[in-house]
Amino acid sequence: MISLYGLKQCSTSRRVEKAFNEAGVDYQFYDIREQVPSKEDIKRALESSDRPKQVFNTSGSAYREKNLKDKIDDLSQEEIVDLLASDGMLIKRPLVTDKEVATTGAKEDTVAYWIEKEGK
């Protein structure tokens, strides 16, 4: 079973949930504010992205309040992981993982990957 970290009121998280439900994907939903993904899952998401900024919720207020736009490039991967693990609202939603791979966001190819891998 895969884990989906998101927000029920987030349209992007709802869109992915709907696609998973329609495809018969077995998943567990976690509110990203209450249960932040593990550091290991965050590392997997960083490995799946082209650049660290893609794992951040760059349109969120937490990102702007911490003025991270100008700081990300100067942070080590460990510092980025620690920062993301400290506040789930910094993570791009949804984060989906099967404990081997983790992805963020709802691009068509990302959602299709999970449906192909986990759908019935």
Phi and psi restraints in degrees (range 20) as a CNS / XPLOR table:
assign (resid 1 and name C) (resid 2 and name N)
       (resid 2 and name CA) (resid 2 and name C) 1.0 -96.2 20.0 2
assign (resid 2 and name N) (resid 2 and name CA)
       (resid 2 and name C) (resid 3 and name N) 1.0 161.7 20.0 2
assign (resid 2 and name C) (resid 3 and name N)
       (resid 3 and name CA) (resid 3 and name C) 1.0 -111.0 20.0 2
assign (resid 3 and name N) (resid 3 and name CA)
       (resid 3 and name C) (resid 4 and name N) 1.0 135.4 20.0 2
assign (resid 3 and name C) (resid 4 and name N)
       (resid 4 and name CA) (resid 4 and name C) 1.0 -119.6 20.0 2
assign (resid 4 and name N) (resid 4 and name CA)
       (resid 4 and name C) (resid 5 and name N) 1.0 115.2 20.0 2
assign (resid 4 and name C) (resid 5 and name N)
       (resid 5 and name CA) (resid 5 and name C) 1.0 -101.2 20.0 2
assign (resid 5 and name N) (resid 5 and name CA)
       (resid 5 and name C) (resid 6 and name N) 1.0 119.2 20.0 2
assign (resid 5 and name C) (resid 6 and name N)
       (resid 6 and name CA) (resid 6 and name C) 1.0 -162.3 20.0 2
assign (resid 6 and name N) (resid 6 and name CA)
       (resid 6 and name C) (resid 7 and name N) 1.0 -159.1 20.0 2
assign (resid 6 and name C) (resid 7 and name N)
       (resid 7 and name CA) (resid 7 and name C) 1.0 -129.7 20.0 2
assign (resid 7 and name N) (resid 7 and name CA)
       (resid 7 and name C) (resid 8 and name N) 1.0 136.5 20.0 2
assign (resid 7 and name C) (resid 8 and name N)
       (resid 8 and name CA) (resid 8 and name C) 1.0 -62.1 20.0 2
assign (resid 8 and name N) (resid 8 and name CA)
       (resid 8 and name C) (resid 9 and name N) 1.0 -32.4 20.0 2
assign (resid 8 and name C) (resid 9 and name N)
       (resid 9 and name CA) (resid 9 and name C) 1.0 -87.6 20.0 2
assign (resid 9 and name N) (resid 9 and name CA)
       (resid 9 and name C) (resid 10 and name N) 1.0 -0.8 20.0 2
assign (resid 9 and name C) (resid 10 and name N)
       (resid 10 and name CA) (resid 10 and name C) 1.0 -85.5 20.0 2
assign (resid 10 and name N) (resid 10 and name CA)
       (resid 10 and name C) (resid 11 and name N) 1.0 122.0 20.0 2
assign (resid 10 and name C) (resid 11 and name N)
       (resid 11 and name CA) (resid 11 and name C) 1.0 -63.0 20.0 2
assign (resid 11 and name N) (resid 11 and name CA)
       (resid 11 and name C) (resid 12 and name N) 1.0 -32.9 20.0 2
assign (resid 11 and name C) (resid 12 and name N)
       (resid 12 and name CA) (resid 12 and name C) 1.0 -67.9 20.0 2
assign (resid 12 and name N) (resid 12 and name CA)
       (resid 12 and name C) (resid 13 and name N) 1.0 -45.3 20.0 2
assign (resid 12 and name C) (resid 13 and name N)
       (resid 13 and name CA) (resid 13 and name C) 1.0 -61.8 20.0 2
assign (resid 13 and name N) (resid 13 and name CA)
       (resid 13 and name C) (resid 14 and name N) 1.0 -42.4 20.0 2
assign (resid 13 and name C) (resid 14 and name N)
       (resid 14 and name CA) (resid 14 and name C) 1.0 -63.8 20.0 2
assign (resid 14 and name N) (resid 14 and name CA)
       (resid 14 and name C) (resid 15 and name N) 1.0 -38.9 20.0 2
assign (resid 14 and name C) (resid 15 and name N)
       (resid 15 and name CA) (resid 15 and name C) 1.0 -63.0 20.0 2
assign (resid 15 and name N) (resid 15 and name CA)
       (resid 15 and name C) (resid 16 and name N) 1.0 -42.5 20.0 2
assign (resid 15 and name C) (resid 16 and name N)
       (resid 16 and name CA) (resid 16 and name C) 1.0 -68.1 20.0 2
assign (resid 16 and name N) (resid 16 and name CA)
       (resid 16 and name C) (resid 17 and name N) 1.0 -42.2 20.0 2
assign (resid 16 and name C) (resid 17 and name N)
       (resid 17 and name CA) (resid 17 and name C) 1.0 -58.0 20.0 2
assign (resid 17 and name N) (resid 17 and name CA)
       (resid 17 and name C) (resid 18 and name N) 1.0 -44.5 20.0 2
assign (resid 17 and name C) (resid 18 and name N)
       (resid 18 and name CA) (resid 18 and name C) 1.0 -60.9 20.0 2
assign (resid 18 and name N) (resid 18 and name CA)
       (resid 18 and name C) (resid 19 and name N) 1.0 -45.9 20.0 2
assign (resid 18 and name C) (resid 19 and name N)
       (resid 19 and name CA) (resid 19 and name C) 1.0 -61.8 20.0 2
assign (resid 19 and name N) (resid 19 and name CA)
       (resid 19 and name C) (resid 20 and name N) 1.0 -42.5 20.0 2
assign (resid 19 and name C) (resid 20 and name N)
       (resid 20 and name CA) (resid 20 and name C) 1.0 -63.6 20.0 2
assign (resid 20 and name N) (resid 20 and name CA)
       (resid 20 and name C) (resid 21 and name N) 1.0 -43.9 20.0 2
assign (resid 20 and name C) (resid 21 and name N)
       (resid 21 and name CA) (resid 21 and name C) 1.0 -62.1 20.0 2
assign (resid 21 and name N) (resid 21 and name CA)
       (resid 21 and name C) (resid 22 and name N) 1.0 -43.9 20.0 2
assign (resid 21 and name C) (resid 22 and name N)
       (resid 22 and name CA) (resid 22 and name C) 1.0 -64.9 20.0 2
assign (resid 22 and name N) (resid 22 and name CA)
       (resid 22 and name C) (resid 23 and name N) 1.0 -31.3 20.0 2
assign (resid 22 and name C) (resid 23 and name N)
       (resid 23 and name CA) (resid 23 and name C) 1.0 -91.7 20.0 2
assign (resid 23 and name N) (resid 23 and name CA)
       (resid 23 and name C) (resid 24 and name N) 1.0 -2.6 20.0 2
assign (resid 23 and name C) (resid 24 and name N)
       (resid 24 and name CA) (resid 24 and name C) 1.0 74.5 20.0 2
assign (resid 24 and name N) (resid 24 and name CA)
       (resid 24 and name C) (resid 25 and name N) 1.0 26.9 20.0 2
assign (resid 24 and name C) (resid 25 and name N)
       (resid 25 and name CA) (resid 25 and name C) 1.0 -75.1 20.0 2
assign (resid 25 and name N) (resid 25 and name CA)
       (resid 25 and name C) (resid 26 and name N) 1.0 129.0 20.0 2
assign (resid 25 and name C) (resid 26 and name N)
       (resid 26 and name CA) (resid 26 and name C) 1.0 -85.9 20.0 2
assign (resid 26 and name N) (resid 26 and name CA)
       (resid 26 and name C) (resid 27 and name N) 1.0 114.3 20.0 2
assign (resid 26 and name C) (resid 27 and name N)
       (resid 27 and name CA) (resid 27 and name C) 1.0 -142.9 20.0 2
assign (resid 27 and name N) (resid 27 and name CA)
       (resid 27 and name C) (resid 28 and name N) 1.0 160.4 20.0 2
assign (resid 27 and name C) (resid 28 and name N)
       (resid 28 and name CA) (resid 28 and name C) 1.0 -115.1 20.0 2
assign (resid 28 and name N) (resid 28 and name CA)
       (resid 28 and name C) (resid 29 and name N) 1.0 128.0 20.0 2
assign (resid 28 and name C) (resid 29 and name N)
       (resid 29 and name CA) (resid 29 and name C) 1.0 -91.7 20.0 2
assign (resid 29 and name N) (resid 29 and name CA)
       (resid 29 and name C) (resid 30 and name N) 1.0 135.4 20.0 2
assign (resid 29 and name C) (resid 30 and name N)
       (resid 30 and name CA) (resid 30 and name C) 1.0 -126.8 20.0 2
assign (resid 30 and name N) (resid 30 and name CA)
       (resid 30 and name C) (resid 31 and name N) 1.0 133.6 20.0 2
assign (resid 30 and name C) (resid 31 and name N)
       (resid 31 and name CA) (resid 31 and name C) 1.0 -72.5 20.0 2
assign (resid 31 and name N) (resid 31 and name CA)
       (resid 31 and name C) (resid 32 and name N) 1.0 117.2 20.0 2
assign (resid 31 and name C) (resid 32 and name N)
       (resid 32 and name CA) (resid 32 and name C) 1.0 -65.8 20.0 2
assign (resid 32 and name N) (resid 32 and name CA)
       (resid 32 and name C) (resid 33 and name N) 1.0 -18.5 20.0 2
assign (resid 32 and name C) (resid 33 and name N)
       (resid 33 and name CA) (resid 33 and name C) 1.0 -76.7 20.0 2
assign (resid 33 and name N) (resid 33 and name CA)
       (resid 33 and name C) (resid 34 and name N) 1.0 -32.5 20.0 2
assign (resid 33 and name C) (resid 34 and name N)
       (resid 34 and name CA) (resid 34 and name C) 1.0 -94.7 20.0 2
assign (resid 34 and name N) (resid 34 and name CA)
       (resid 34 and name C) (resid 35 and name N) 1.0 -31.8 20.0 2
assign (resid 34 and name C) (resid 35 and name N)
       (resid 35 and name CA) (resid 35 and name C) 1.0 -133.6 20.0 2
assign (resid 35 and name N) (resid 35 and name CA)
       (resid 35 and name C) (resid 36 and name N) 1.0 98.3 20.0 2
assign (resid 35 and name C) (resid 36 and name N)
       (resid 36 and name CA) (resid 36 and name C) 1.0 -75.1 20.0 2
assign (resid 36 and name N) (resid 36 and name CA)
       (resid 36 and name C) (resid 37 and name N) 1.0 140.7 20.0 2
assign (resid 36 and name C) (resid 37 and name N)
       (resid 37 and name CA) (resid 37 and name C) 1.0 -55.9 20.0 2
assign (resid 37 and name N) (resid 37 and name CA)
       (resid 37 and name C) (resid 38 and name N) 1.0 153.8 20.0 2
assign (resid 37 and name C) (resid 38 and name N)
       (resid 38 and name CA) (resid 38 and name C) 1.0 -66.3 20.0 2
assign (resid 38 and name N) (resid 38 and name CA)
       (resid 38 and name C) (resid 39 and name N) 1.0 160.5 20.0 2
assign (resid 38 and name C) (resid 39 and name N)
       (resid 39 and name CA) (resid 39 and name C) 1.0 -60.3 20.0 2
assign (resid 39 and name N) (resid 39 and name CA)
       (resid 39 and name C) (resid 40 and name N) 1.0 -34.6 20.0 2
assign (resid 39 and name C) (resid 40 and name N)
       (resid 40 and name CA) (resid 40 and name C) 1.0 -64.4 20.0 2
assign (resid 40 and name N) (resid 40 and name CA)
       (resid 40 and name C) (resid 41 and name N) 1.0 -42.5 20.0 2
assign (resid 40 and name C) (resid 41 and name N)
       (resid 41 and name CA) (resid 41 and name C) 1.0 -66.9 20.0 2
assign (resid 41 and name N) (resid 41 and name CA)
       (resid 41 and name C) (resid 42 and name N) 1.0 -37.0 20.0 2
assign (resid 41 and name C) (resid 42 and name N)
       (resid 42 and name CA) (resid 42 and name C) 1.0 -64.2 20.0 2
assign (resid 42 and name N) (resid 42 and name CA)
       (resid 42 and name C) (resid 43 and name N) 1.0 -42.2 20.0 2
assign (resid 42 and name C) (resid 43 and name N)
       (resid 43 and name CA) (resid 43 and name C) 1.0 -60.7 20.0 2
assign (resid 43 and name N) (resid 43 and name CA)
       (resid 43 and name C) (resid 44 and name N) 1.0 -41.6 20.0 2
assign (resid 43 and name C) (resid 44 and name N)
       (resid 44 and name CA) (resid 44 and name C) 1.0 -62.3 20.0 2
assign (resid 44 and name N) (resid 44 and name CA)
       (resid 44 and name C) (resid 45 and name N) 1.0 -40.3 20.0 2
assign (resid 44 and name C) (resid 45 and name N)
       (resid 45 and name CA) (resid 45 and name C) 1.0 -64.5 20.0 2
assign (resid 45 and name N) (resid 45 and name CA)
       (resid 45 and name C) (resid 46 and name N) 1.0 -40.4 20.0 2
assign (resid 45 and name C) (resid 46 and name N)
       (resid 46 and name CA) (resid 46 and name C) 1.0 -63.4 20.0 2
assign (resid 46 and name N) (resid 46 and name CA)
       (resid 46 and name C) (resid 47 and name N) 1.0 -38.6 20.0 2
assign (resid 46 and name C) (resid 47 and name N)
       (resid 47 and name CA) (resid 47 and name C) 1.0 -66.5 20.0 2
assign (resid 47 and name N) (resid 47 and name CA)
       (resid 47 and name C) (resid 48 and name N) 1.0 -29.3 20.0 2
assign (resid 47 and name C) (resid 48 and name N)
       (resid 48 and name CA) (resid 48 and name C) 1.0 -82.3 20.0 2
assign (resid 48 and name N) (resid 48 and name CA)
       (resid 48 and name C) (resid 49 and name N) 1.0 -10.8 20.0 2
assign (resid 48 and name C) (resid 49 and name N)
       (resid 49 and name CA) (resid 49 and name C) 1.0 -103.5 20.0 2
assign (resid 49 and name N) (resid 49 and name CA)
       (resid 49 and name C) (resid 50 and name N) 1.0 160.0 20.0 2
assign (resid 49 and name C) (resid 50 and name N)
       (resid 50 and name CA) (resid 50 and name C) 1.0 -74.5 20.0 2
assign (resid 50 and name N) (resid 50 and name CA)
       (resid 50 and name C) (resid 51 and name N) 1.0 -34.0 20.0 2
assign (resid 50 and name C) (resid 51 and name N)
       (resid 51 and name CA) (resid 51 and name C) 1.0 -148.7 20.0 2
assign (resid 51 and name N) (resid 51 and name CA)
       (resid 51 and name C) (resid 52 and name N) 1.0 151.6 20.0 2
assign (resid 51 and name C) (resid 52 and name N)
       (resid 52 and name CA) (resid 52 and name C) 1.0 -55.4 20.0 2
assign (resid 52 and name N) (resid 52 and name CA)
       (resid 52 and name C) (resid 53 and name N) 1.0 -34.7 20.0 2
assign (resid 52 and name C) (resid 53 and name N)
       (resid 53 and name CA) (resid 53 and name C) 1.0 -58.7 20.0 2
assign (resid 53 and name N) (resid 53 and name CA)
       (resid 53 and name C) (resid 54 and name N) 1.0 -25.8 20.0 2
assign (resid 53 and name C) (resid 54 and name N)
       (resid 54 and name CA) (resid 54 and name C) 1.0 -68.1 20.0 2
assign (resid 54 and name N) (resid 54 and name CA)
       (resid 54 and name C) (resid 55 and name N) 1.0 -16.7 20.0 2
assign (resid 54 and name C) (resid 55 and name N)
       (resid 55 and name CA) (resid 55 and name C) 1.0 -91.8 20.0 2
assign (resid 55 and name N) (resid 55 and name CA)
       (resid 55 and name C) (resid 56 and name N) 1.0 -12.7 20.0 2
assign (resid 55 and name C) (resid 56 and name N)
       (resid 56 and name CA) (resid 56 and name C) 1.0 -87.6 20.0 2
assign (resid 56 and name N) (resid 56 and name CA)
       (resid 56 and name C) (resid 57 and name N) 1.0 144.5 20.0 2
assign (resid 56 and name C) (resid 57 and name N)
       (resid 57 and name CA) (resid 57 and name C) 1.0 -81.6 20.0 2
assign (resid 57 and name N) (resid 57 and name CA)
       (resid 57 and name C) (resid 58 and name N) 1.0 82.9 20.0 2
assign (resid 57 and name C) (resid 58 and name N)
       (resid 58 and name CA) (resid 58 and name C) 1.0 -69.2 20.0 2
assign (resid 58 and name N) (resid 58 and name CA)
       (resid 58 and name C) (resid 59 and name N) 1.0 -15.4 20.0 2
assign (resid 58 and name C) (resid 59 and name N)
       (resid 59 and name CA) (resid 59 and name C) 1.0 -95.5 20.0 2
assign (resid 59 and name N) (resid 59 and name CA)
       (resid 59 and name C) (resid 60 and name N) 1.0 -0.3 20.0 2
assign (resid 59 and name C) (resid 60 and name N)
       (resid 60 and name CA) (resid 60 and name C) 1.0 -82.6 20.0 2
assign (resid 60 and name N) (resid 60 and name CA)
       (resid 60 and name C) (resid 61 and name N) 1.0 156.4 20.0 2
assign (resid 60 and name C) (resid 61 and name N)
       (resid 61 and name CA) (resid 61 and name C) 1.0 -68.5 20.0 2
assign (resid 61 and name N) (resid 61 and name CA)
       (resid 61 and name C) (resid 62 and name N) 1.0 -33.8 20.0 2
assign (resid 61 and name C) (resid 62 and name N)
       (resid 62 and name CA) (resid 62 and name C) 1.0 -61.4 20.0 2
assign (resid 62 and name N) (resid 62 and name CA)
       (resid 62 and name C) (resid 63 and name N) 1.0 -39.5 20.0 2
assign (resid 62 and name C) (resid 63 and name N)
       (resid 63 and name CA) (resid 63 and name C) 1.0 -63.7 20.0 2
assign (resid 63 and name N) (resid 63 and name CA)
       (resid 63 and name C) (resid 64 and name N) 1.0 -46.0 20.0 2
assign (resid 63 and name C) (resid 64 and name N)
       (resid 64 and name CA) (resid 64 and name C) 1.0 -69.0 20.0 2
assign (resid 64 and name N) (resid 64 and name CA)
       (resid 64 and name C) (resid 65 and name N) 1.0 -41.5 20.0 2
assign (resid 64 and name C) (resid 65 and name N)
       (resid 65 and name CA) (resid 65 and name C) 1.0 -61.6 20.0 2
assign (resid 65 and name N) (resid 65 and name CA)
       (resid 65 and name C) (resid 66 and name N) 1.0 -33.9 20.0 2
assign (resid 65 and name C) (resid 66 and name N)
       (resid 66 and name CA) (resid 66 and name C) 1.0 -87.2 20.0 2
assign (resid 66 and name N) (resid 66 and name CA)
       (resid 66 and name C) (resid 67 and name N) 1.0 -0.1 20.0 2
assign (resid 66 and name C) (resid 67 and name N)
       (resid 67 and name CA) (resid 67 and name C) 1.0 52.6 20.0 2
assign (resid 67 and name N) (resid 67 and name CA)
       (resid 67 and name C) (resid 68 and name N) 1.0 47.1 20.0 2
assign (resid 67 and name C) (resid 68 and name N)
       (resid 68 and name CA) (resid 68 and name C) 1.0 -78.4 20.0 2
assign (resid 68 and name N) (resid 68 and name CA)
       (resid 68 and name C) (resid 69 and name N) 1.0 -17.2 20.0 2
assign (resid 68 and name C) (resid 69 and name N)
       (resid 69 and name CA) (resid 69 and name C) 1.0 -51.5 20.0 2
assign (resid 69 and name N) (resid 69 and name CA)
       (resid 69 and name C) (resid 70 and name N) 1.0 -42.3 20.0 2
assign (resid 69 and name C) (resid 70 and name N)
       (resid 70 and name CA) (resid 70 and name C) 1.0 -92.2 20.0 2
assign (resid 70 and name N) (resid 70 and name CA)
       (resid 70 and name C) (resid 71 and name N) 1.0 -4.9 20.0 2
assign (resid 70 and name C) (resid 71 and name N)
       (resid 71 and name CA) (resid 71 and name C) 1.0 -104.4 20.0 2
assign (resid 71 and name N) (resid 71 and name CA)
       (resid 71 and name C) (resid 72 and name N) 1.0 -26.3 20.0 2
assign (resid 71 and name C) (resid 72 and name N)
       (resid 72 and name CA) (resid 72 and name C) 1.0 -55.4 20.0 2
assign (resid 72 and name N) (resid 72 and name CA)
       (resid 72 and name C) (resid 73 and name N) 1.0 -44.4 20.0 2
assign (resid 72 and name C) (resid 73 and name N)
       (resid 73 and name CA) (resid 73 and name C) 1.0 -63.6 20.0 2
assign (resid 73 and name N) (resid 73 and name CA)
       (resid 73 and name C) (resid 74 and name N) 1.0 -21.1 20.0 2
assign (resid 73 and name C) (resid 74 and name N)
       (resid 74 and name CA) (resid 74 and name C) 1.0 -94.2 20.0 2
assign (resid 74 and name N) (resid 74 and name CA)
       (resid 74 and name C) (resid 75 and name N) 1.0 -2.8 20.0 2
assign (resid 74 and name C) (resid 75 and name N)
       (resid 75 and name CA) (resid 75 and name C) 1.0 -93.0 20.0 2
assign (resid 75 and name N) (resid 75 and name CA)
       (resid 75 and name C) (resid 76 and name N) 1.0 145.4 20.0 2
assign (resid 75 and name C) (resid 76 and name N)
       (resid 76 and name CA) (resid 76 and name C) 1.0 -76.0 20.0 2
assign (resid 76 and name N) (resid 76 and name CA)
       (resid 76 and name C) (resid 77 and name N) 1.0 165.6 20.0 2
assign (resid 76 and name C) (resid 77 and name N)
       (resid 77 and name CA) (resid 77 and name C) 1.0 -60.5 20.0 2
assign (resid 77 and name N) (resid 77 and name CA)
       (resid 77 and name C) (resid 78 and name N) 1.0 -39.8 20.0 2
assign (resid 77 and name C) (resid 78 and name N)
       (resid 78 and name CA) (resid 78 and name C) 1.0 -62.1 20.0 2
assign (resid 78 and name N) (resid 78 and name CA)
       (resid 78 and name C) (resid 79 and name N) 1.0 -41.1 20.0 2
assign (resid 78 and name C) (resid 79 and name N)
       (resid 79 and name CA) (resid 79 and name C) 1.0 -66.0 20.0 2
assign (resid 79 and name N) (resid 79 and name CA)
       (resid 79 and name C) (resid 80 and name N) 1.0 -38.3 20.0 2
assign (resid 79 and name C) (resid 80 and name N)
       (resid 80 and name CA) (resid 80 and name C) 1.0 -64.4 20.0 2
assign (resid 80 and name N) (resid 80 and name CA)
       (resid 80 and name C) (resid 81 and name N) 1.0 -46.0 20.0 2
assign (resid 80 and name C) (resid 81 and name N)
       (resid 81 and name CA) (resid 81 and name C) 1.0 -60.3 20.0 2
assign (resid 81 and name N) (resid 81 and name CA)
       (resid 81 and name C) (resid 82 and name N) 1.0 -46.3 20.0 2
assign (resid 81 and name C) (resid 82 and name N)
       (resid 82 and name CA) (resid 82 and name C) 1.0 -60.9 20.0 2
assign (resid 82 and name N) (resid 82 and name CA)
       (resid 82 and name C) (resid 83 and name N) 1.0 -42.0 20.0 2
assign (resid 82 and name C) (resid 83 and name N)
       (resid 83 and name CA) (resid 83 and name C) 1.0 -63.9 20.0 2
assign (resid 83 and name N) (resid 83 and name CA)
       (resid 83 and name C) (resid 84 and name N) 1.0 -48.3 20.0 2
assign (resid 83 and name C) (resid 84 and name N)
       (resid 84 and name CA) (resid 84 and name C) 1.0 -64.0 20.0 2
assign (resid 84 and name N) (resid 84 and name CA)
       (resid 84 and name C) (resid 85 and name N) 1.0 -37.8 20.0 2
assign (resid 84 and name C) (resid 85 and name N)
       (resid 85 and name CA) (resid 85 and name C) 1.0 -70.7 20.0 2
assign (resid 85 and name N) (resid 85 and name CA)
       (resid 85 and name C) (resid 86 and name N) 1.0 -18.9 20.0 2
assign (resid 85 and name C) (resid 86 and name N)
       (resid 86 and name CA) (resid 86 and name C) 1.0 -80.3 20.0 2
assign (resid 86 and name N) (resid 86 and name CA)
       (resid 86 and name C) (resid 87 and name N) 1.0 -19.3 20.0 2
assign (resid 86 and name C) (resid 87 and name N)
       (resid 87 and name CA) (resid 87 and name C) 1.0 -155.7 20.0 2
assign (resid 87 and name N) (resid 87 and name CA)
       (resid 87 and name C) (resid 88 and name N) 1.0 106.5 20.0 2
assign (resid 87 and name C) (resid 88 and name N)
       (resid 88 and name CA) (resid 88 and name C) 1.0 -58.7 20.0 2
assign (resid 88 and name N) (resid 88 and name CA)
       (resid 88 and name C) (resid 89 and name N) 1.0 -24.5 20.0 2
assign (resid 88 and name C) (resid 89 and name N)
       (resid 89 and name CA) (resid 89 and name C) 1.0 -72.3 20.0 2
assign (resid 89 and name N) (resid 89 and name CA)
       (resid 89 and name C) (resid 90 and name N) 1.0 -8.9 20.0 2
assign (resid 89 and name C) (resid 90 and name N)
       (resid 90 and name CA) (resid 90 and name C) 1.0 -82.9 20.0 2
assign (resid 90 and name N) (resid 90 and name CA)
       (resid 90 and name C) (resid 91 and name N) 1.0 -14.7 20.0 2
assign (resid 90 and name C) (resid 91 and name N)
       (resid 91 and name CA) (resid 91 and name C) 1.0 -90.7 20.0 2
assign (resid 91 and name N) (resid 91 and name CA)
       (resid 91 and name C) (resid 92 and name N) 1.0 134.0 20.0 2
assign (resid 91 and name C) (resid 92 and name N)
       (resid 92 and name CA) (resid 92 and name C) 1.0 -61.3 20.0 2
assign (resid 92 and name N) (resid 92 and name CA)
       (resid 92 and name C) (resid 93 and name N) 1.0 136.2 20.0 2
assign (resid 92 and name C) (resid 93 and name N)
       (resid 93 and name CA) (resid 93 and name C) 1.0 -104.7 20.0 2
assign (resid 93 and name N) (resid 93 and name CA)
       (resid 93 and name C) (resid 94 and name N) 1.0 150.9 20.0 2
assign (resid 93 and name C) (resid 94 and name N)
       (resid 94 and name CA) (resid 94 and name C) 1.0 -82.7 20.0 2
assign (resid 94 and name N) (resid 94 and name CA)
       (resid 94 and name C) (resid 95 and name N) 1.0 158.2 20.0 2
assign (resid 94 and name C) (resid 95 and name N)
       (resid 95 and name CA) (resid 95 and name C) 1.0 -99.8 20.0 2
assign (resid 95 and name N) (resid 95 and name CA)
       (resid 95 and name C) (resid 96 and name N) 1.0 125.1 20.0 2
assign (resid 95 and name C) (resid 96 and name N)
       (resid 96 and name CA) (resid 96 and name C) 1.0 -119.0 20.0 2
assign (resid 96 and name N) (resid 96 and name CA)
       (resid 96 and name C) (resid 97 and name N) 1.0 135.2 20.0 2
assign (resid 96 and name C) (resid 97 and name N)
       (resid 97 and name CA) (resid 97 and name C) 1.0 -147.4 20.0 2
assign (resid 97 and name N) (resid 97 and name CA)
       (resid 97 and name C) (resid 98 and name N) 1.0 150.9 20.0 2
assign (resid 97 and name C) (resid 98 and name N)
       (resid 98 and name CA) (resid 98 and name C) 1.0 -117.5 20.0 2
assign (resid 98 and name N) (resid 98 and name CA)
       (resid 98 and name C) (resid 99 and name N) 1.0 16.0 20.0 2
assign (resid 98 and name C) (resid 99 and name N)
       (resid 99 and name CA) (resid 99 and name C) 1.0 75.2 20.0 2
assign (resid 99 and name N) (resid 99 and name CA)
       (resid 99 and name C) (resid 100 and name N) 1.0 0.5 20.0 2
assign (resid 99 and name C) (resid 100 and name N)
       (resid 100 and name CA) (resid 100 and name C) 1.0 -114.3 20.0 2
assign (resid 100 and name N) (resid 100 and name CA)
       (resid 100 and name C) (resid 101 and name N) 1.0 -38.4 20.0 2
assign (resid 100 and name C) (resid 101 and name N)
       (resid 101 and name CA) (resid 101 and name C) 1.0 -131.1 20.0 2
assign (resid 101 and name N) (resid 101 and name CA)
       (resid 101 and name C) (resid 102 and name N) 1.0 148.2 20.0 2
assign (resid 101 and name C) (resid 102 and name N)
       (resid 102 and name CA) (resid 102 and name C) 1.0 -139.6 20.0 2
assign (resid 102 and name N) (resid 102 and name CA)
       (resid 102 and name C) (resid 103 and name N) 1.0 139.7 20.0 2
assign (resid 102 and name C) (resid 103 and name N)
       (resid 103 and name CA) (resid 103 and name C) 1.0 -132.0 20.0 2
assign (resid 103 and name N) (resid 103 and name CA)
       (resid 103 and name C) (resid 104 and name N) 1.0 158.9 20.0 2
assign (resid 103 and name C) (resid 104 and name N)
       (resid 104 and name CA) (resid 104 and name C) 1.0 -125.3 20.0 2
assign (resid 104 and name N) (resid 104 and name CA)
       (resid 104 and name C) (resid 105 and name N) 1.0 154.5 20.0 2
assign (resid 104 and name C) (resid 105 and name N)
       (resid 105 and name CA) (resid 105 and name C) 1.0 87.2 20.0 2
assign (resid 105 and name N) (resid 105 and name CA)
       (resid 105 and name C) (resid 106 and name N) 1.0 -177.8 20.0 2
assign (resid 105 and name C) (resid 106 and name N)
       (resid 106 and name CA) (resid 106 and name C) 1.0 -132.7 20.0 2
assign (resid 106 and name N) (resid 106 and name CA)
       (resid 106 and name C) (resid 107 and name N) 1.0 32.6 20.0 2
assign (resid 106 and name C) (resid 107 and name N)
       (resid 107 and name CA) (resid 107 and name C) 1.0 -61.1 20.0 2
assign (resid 107 and name N) (resid 107 and name CA)
       (resid 107 and name C) (resid 108 and name N) 1.0 149.4 20.0 2
assign (resid 107 and name C) (resid 108 and name N)
       (resid 108 and name CA) (resid 108 and name C) 1.0 -52.2 20.0 2
assign (resid 108 and name N) (resid 108 and name CA)
       (resid 108 and name C) (resid 109 and name N) 1.0 -46.0 20.0 2
assign (resid 108 and name C) (resid 109 and name N)
       (resid 109 and name CA) (resid 109 and name C) 1.0 -67.9 20.0 2
assign (resid 109 and name N) (resid 109 and name CA)
       (resid 109 and name C) (resid 110 and name N) 1.0 -30.1 20.0 2
assign (resid 109 and name C) (resid 110 and name N)
       (resid 110 and name CA) (resid 110 and name C) 1.0 -69.0 20.0 2
assign (resid 110 and name N) (resid 110 and name CA)
       (resid 110 and name C) (resid 111 and name N) 1.0 -47.2 20.0 2
assign (resid 110 and name C) (resid 111 and name N)
       (resid 111 and name CA) (resid 111 and name C) 1.0 -64.3 20.0 2
assign (resid 111 and name N) (resid 111 and name CA)
       (resid 111 and name C) (resid 112 and name N) 1.0 -41.6 20.0 2
assign (resid 111 and name C) (resid 112 and name N)
       (resid 112 and name CA) (resid 112 and name C) 1.0 -62.1 20.0 2
assign (resid 112 and name N) (resid 112 and name CA)
       (resid 112 and name C) (resid 113 and name N) 1.0 -37.4 20.0 2
assign (resid 112 and name C) (resid 113 and name N)
       (resid 113 and name CA) (resid 113 and name C) 1.0 -57.0 20.0 2
assign (resid 113 and name N) (resid 113 and name CA)
       (resid 113 and name C) (resid 114 and name N) 1.0 -49.3 20.0 2
assign (resid 113 and name C) (resid 114 and name N)
       (resid 114 and name CA) (resid 114 and name C) 1.0 -68.6 20.0 2
assign (resid 114 and name N) (resid 114 and name CA)
       (resid 114 and name C) (resid 115 and name N) 1.0 -37.7 20.0 2
assign (resid 114 and name C) (resid 115 and name N)
       (resid 115 and name CA) (resid 115 and name C) 1.0 -65.3 20.0 2
assign (resid 115 and name N) (resid 115 and name CA)
       (resid 115 and name C) (resid 116 and name N) 1.0 -43.0 20.0 2
assign (resid 115 and name C) (resid 116 and name N)
       (resid 116 and name CA) (resid 116 and name C) 1.0 -64.7 20.0 2
assign (resid 116 and name N) (resid 116 and name CA)
       (resid 116 and name C) (resid 117 and name N) 1.0 -40.0 20.0 2
assign (resid 116 and name C) (resid 117 and name N)
       (resid 117 and name CA) (resid 117 and name C) 1.0 -75.3 20.0 2
assign (resid 117 and name N) (resid 117 and name CA)
       (resid 117 and name C) (resid 118 and name N) 1.0 -38.4 20.0 2
assign (resid 117 and name C) (resid 118 and name N)
       (resid 118 and name CA) (resid 118 and name C) 1.0 -117.4 20.0 2
assign (resid 118 and name N) (resid 118 and name CA)
       (resid 118 and name C) (resid 119 and name N) 1.0 -11.2 20.0 2
assign (resid 118 and name C) (resid 119 and name N)
       (resid 119 and name CA) (resid 119 and name C) 1.0 -71.3 20.0 2
assign (resid 119 and name N) (resid 119 and name CA)
       (resid 119 and name C) (resid 120 and name N) 1.0 163.7 20.0 2
